[in-house]
Amino acid sequence: MTAHSLSPILAGKKACMFDLFHTLTSVEETSPGGPLTYEILGVPRERWLEQLMEKSPGRLKGTEKDPVTIITQMARAIDPGIPDELILQATEHRKRNFSRSLMLMPEDSIRTLASLRRSGLKIGLLSNADFMERAAWEESPAATLFDSTVFSCDVGLMKPEREIYELSVRRLGEHAESCIFIGDGGSDELRGAREAGITTVMVRGLISTLWPEVLAKRIKYADYIIDRVSDLLL
């Protein structure tokens, strides 16, 4: 097995905290070419992303657990006339896609996590996700590589709230200044991490392709910028 050294970005750090979706894995990578939820529902992408990122704290904090109810609430907030059969189709499709994204996590991510762990760093997961999106996590090949796992729906907190970063730091048994947070910058997560005293790294590769228009807003809260998580290794 090839030995790797660590990027200077990690100098002096004791723990890496990773975002999950669009950082370590994504539906777009593991189910390429297939329709996405908003396409099945027939709603504008921008309106759907707004629901996902900004207007559905209940699902992310775990107060709403039922997948059909989650999709119904978001879809009908955009278009009250979306029929039940489309909502059911979109729900089942989303469940399958997110399961695949966890079960088929890219090897690049798994190798990087394993290498960082072998180097002596603690590894934490800090993800905004609802119960449907995280359902297959325990079956993921990456699950055993983490010293701490914090999903927003499990703890009733969500990024960028300071408390969720502090919880992750405590579970890792470290202090904020000894941790580094790596993510794509969605949900204002880099700002939240920085305000909690954690060094921030933006992974921009996939976002540059999917939503280049958001890069400028997200990058301004990044202490470092990389294209993929394997750039943490040399």
C-alpha positions in Angstrom: 0.0 0.0 0.0 1.3 3.4 -1.0 2.4 5.6 1.9 1.2 9.2 1.8 2.4 12.3 3.6 0.0 15.0 4.7 -0.6 18.4 3.1 0.8 21.4 4.9 -2.9 22.4 5.4 -3.0 19.8 8.2 0.1 20.9 10.0 -0.5 21.0 13.8 -4.0 19.6 13.5 -5.2 16.6 15.5 -8.6 16.0 13.9 -10.3 16.4 10.5 -14.1 17.0 10.5 -15.7 16.2 7.2 -19.0 17.2 5.6 -20.6 14.3 3.7 -22.7 15.0 0.7 -20.9 16.8 -2.2 -17.7 16.4 -0.2 -17.0 12.7 0.3 -19.8 11.4 -2.0 -22.8 12.6 -4.0 -25.8 11.4 -5.8 -24.5 13.0 -9.0 -21.4 10.8 -8.9 -22.9 7.5 -7.7 -26.1 7.7 -9.9 -24.9 9.5 -13.0 -27.3 10.3 -15.7 -30.4 9.6 -13.7 -33.1 12.1 -12.9 -32.8 14.2 -9.8 -35.7 14.8 -7.3 -36.6 18.2 -8.7 -36.8 16.8 -12.2 -39.2 14.1 -11.2 -41.4 16.6 -9.4 -41.2 19.0 -12.3 -40.1 22.0 -10.2 -37.3 24.6 -10.8 -33.9 23.5 -9.5 -33.4 26.8 -7.7 -36.6 26.6 -5.8 -35.9 23.0 -4.9 -32.4 23.8 -3.6 -33.9 26.7 -1.6 -36.2 24.2 0.1 -33.4 21.8 0.8 -30.8 24.3 2.1 -32.9 27.0 3.7 -36.5 26.2 4.2 -36.7 22.7 5.7 -35.1 22.9 9.2 -37.6 20.4 10.6 -36.4 17.5 8.4 -32.7 18.4 9.1 -33.2 18.6 12.8 -35.1 15.4 12.9 -38.5 16.7 14.0 -40.0 15.3 10.8 -38.9 11.7 10.1 -41.3 10.3 7.5 -39.8 10.4 3.9 -43.1 10.9 2.1 -44.1 13.8 4.5 -40.7 15.4 4.0 -40.9 15.4 0.2 -44.6 16.4 0.3 -43.9 19.4 2.4 -41.0 20.7 0.3 -42.7 19.9 -3.1 -46.0 21.5 -2.3 -44.3 24.6 -0.8 -43.2 25.1 -4.4 -46.3 23.8 -6.2 -49.4 22.9 -4.2 -50.8 21.0 -7.2 -48.1 18.3 -7.5 -50.0 15.0 -7.5 -49.5 12.3 -4.9 -48.1 9.7 -7.4 -45.3 12.1 -8.4 -44.4 12.7 -4.7 -44.3 8.9 -4.0 -42.1 8.3 -7.1 -39.7 11.1 -6.2 -39.5 9.8 -2.6 -38.6 6.2 -3.6 -36.1 7.5 -6.1 -34.5 9.8 -3.6 -34.2 7.0 -1.0 -32.5 4.7 -3.6 -30.1 7.4 -4.8 -29.0 8.4 -1.3 -28.5 4.8 -0.3 -26.3 4.3 -3.4 -24.3 7.5 -2.5 -23.4 5.9 0.8 -22.9 2.3 -0.3 -20.9 3.3 -3.3 -18.8 6.1 -1.9 -16.0 6.9 -4.2 -12.8 5.0 -3.6 -10.8 8.3 -3.6 -12.7 9.4 -0.5 -12.3 6.0 1.3 -8.6 5.9 0.6 -8.1 9.4 1.8 -10.0 8.8 5.0 -8.1 5.6 5.7 -4.7 7.3 5.0 -5.6 10.3 7.3 -6.6 7.8 10.1 -3.4 5.8 9.7 -1.4 9.1 10.1 -2.8 9.5 13.6 -5.5 12.1 12.9 -8.9 11.7 14.4 -11.7 11.6 11.8 -15.2 13.1 12.4 -18.3 13.4 10.2 -20.5 16.4 10.6 -23.5 16.4 8.2 -26.7 18.1 7.7 -29.0 15.3 6.7 -32.5 14.0 7.2 -33.4 10.4 8.3 -34.0 9.4 4.7 -30.6 10.7 3.5 -28.6 9.1 6.3 -30.6 5.8 6.4 -27.9 3.6 4.8 -24.9 5.2 6.7 -24.2 2.2 8.9 -23.9 0.0 5.8 -21.4 2.4 4.1 -17.8 1.1 3.7 -16.7 4.4 5.2 -18.7 4.2 8.4 -16.0 2.4 10.4 -13.3 5.0 9.5 -14.8 7.7 11.7 -14.1 8.4 15.4 -17.2 10.5 15.7 -20.3 10.8 13.6 -22.8 13.7 14.0 -25.9 13.9 11.8 -28.1 16.9 12.2 -31.3 14.8 12.3 -29.9 12.7 15.2 -28.8 15.6 17.4 -31.5 18.3 16.7 -28.9 20.8 15.6 -27.7 21.8 12.1 -24.9 23.7 10.4 -24.1 26.6 10.6 -25.3 26.6 14.3 -22.2 26.9 16.5 -23.5 24.2 18.9 -23.2 21.4 16.3 -19.6 22.2 15.7 -18.9 22.3 19.4 -20.6 18.9 19.8 -18.5 17.4 17.1 -15.3 18.8 18.7 -16.3 17.4 22.1 -17.0 14.0 20.7 -13.6 13.9 19.1 -12.0 14.9 22.4 -10.2 17.9 21.0 -10.3 21.7 21.0 -11.6 23.8 18.1 -8.1 25.1 17.3 -6.7 21.6 16.8 -9.5 20.7 14.3 -10.0 21.4 10.6 -13.4 21.3 8.8 -13.5 20.1 5.2 -16.6 20.7 3.1 -18.2 22.0 -0.1 -19.5 25.1 1.8 -23.3 24.3 1.5 -25.6 25.5 4.3 -23.1 28.2 5.2 -21.1 25.5 6.9 -17.7 27.1 6.4 -18.8 30.3 8.0 -20.2 28.3 11.0 -17.0 26.4 11.4 -14.8 29.5 11.2 -17.0 31.3 13.8 -16.6 28.2 16.1 -12.8 28.7 15.9 -12.1 25.8 13.4 -9.9 26.1 10.4 -11.8 25.7 7.1 -11.1 23.9 3.9 -13.4 24.2 0.9 -13.7 21.2 -1.6 -14.7 22.9 -4.8 -14.3 20.3 -7.5 -17.8 19.0 -7.7 -19.4 22.3 -6.9 -17.4 24.0 -9.7 -19.3 21.7 -12.1 -22.7 21.6 -10.6 -23.3 25.1 -9.3 -20.4 27.4 -10.3 -22.5 30.4 -9.4 -22.2 29.7 -5.7 -18.4 29.5 -5.6 -17.7 33.1 -4.8 -20.0 33.2 -1.8 -18.7 29.9 -0.3 -15.0 30.5 -0.9 -14.9 33.7 1.1 -15.2 31.6 4.3 -12.5 29.1 3.3 -9.0 29.3 4.9 -7.9 26.8 2.2 -9.3 25.6 -1.1 -8.8 22.1 -2.6 -10.4 20.4 -5.6 -10.9 17.0 -4.0 -10.5 15.4 -0.6 -7.4 13.5 -1.7 -5.6 16.8 -2.0 -5.2 16.6 1.8 -2.5 14.0 1.0 0.8 14.4 -0.9 
